[in-house]
Amino acid sequence: MRAIAVSTFCAEPCLVEVPKPDPAGGAVRVKVEYAALNPLDWQTADGALDGVAPHAFPLILGTDFAGRVDMIGSGDNRFRVGDPVFGRVTDPPVGRCGAYGEYVCVPQDSPIALVPRDLPLRTAAALPSAGTTAAQILGSTAVRSGRSLLIIGAAGGVGSFLTQLAAARSIGVVAAVRGDEKRRMGALGAAVTVDTTSGPGALEAAVAGLYPEGVDALVDLVSTHPAEFAAHTALVRDGGVAVTTRGVAAPAGVAWVDFRLTPSGELLDALAAGAVRGELSVPIDIELPLEKAPQALAQNRAGGARGKTVLVI
């Protein structure tokens, strides 16, 4: 089968031919129709999980997928051949099965769920990592209705979902983005959108004008340097909370959360139901064929994502 893989850490991703996987007992094989790109994909190729989990090479990239069950492994199974499903690849070793391939095998008890009848598969593919991350981040901040939330990197996949989920709880979202995204972020529910490229101090001035004592919570999806994160945590009020998805330590005296995703099939069900009801818009920025994945990964690495990139398998 065709797949996008790397031969070793930090190698250039390329299109390869690998054997079609067979499902183990209690697993299903899915014929992938769509895969969604996440920063974790190129981070994994760079060795972000080296020493944390076992890896297999060639390492097939990709975590999020949507497709149809093609084969059932031995034993009882809650899925049937032909079922439309979506989910995340989490079973070790990393790279043995990845979403950037024509087929993927996943255990039935992994983060996988049926795609509702009225939800397109391409939309479902964009939900798992970004959607569950946003939902669990919002829970970790414990920000209540009427409070404020500053999101750094709000225009990307996670930020777009987080903006919507927070706005639905009547939380005032300050969306920090790169470029003119006021109209799009406003449509997603942001109370204020700040273009951080518009000039030095633009973000600080906007927050000070709205919340002189600081915002109640910060979610920083992009800062990788402690100084950058520290500058953003300075915008949080005393007693507020700061969340990072990039493993950056906060300055002394700041309550912070180093976020780690714990996905589940139940949460996927809830997100899909919200998308079907129209309560959650799934922001797909671009759709590309599988062979264009290396270029898409390079662009995502450079930053400035606008919603999700979906690969057509």
Beta strands, then each sheet from edge to edge (+ up, - down):
strand 1: 2-6
strand 2: 14-17
strand 3: 27-36
strand 4: 59-60
strand 5: 64-72
strand 6: 84-88
strand 7: 103-107
strand 8: 112-114
strand 9: 148-152
strand 10: 172-177
strand 11: 192-195
strand 12: 215-220
strand 13: 236-244
strand 14: 255-258
strand 15: 284-289
strand 16: 308-312
sheet 1: 2+ 1- 4+
sheet 2: 7+ 3- 5+ 6- 8+
sheet 3: 7+ 3- 16+ 15+
sheet 4: 11+ 10+ 9+ 12+ 13+ 14+
end
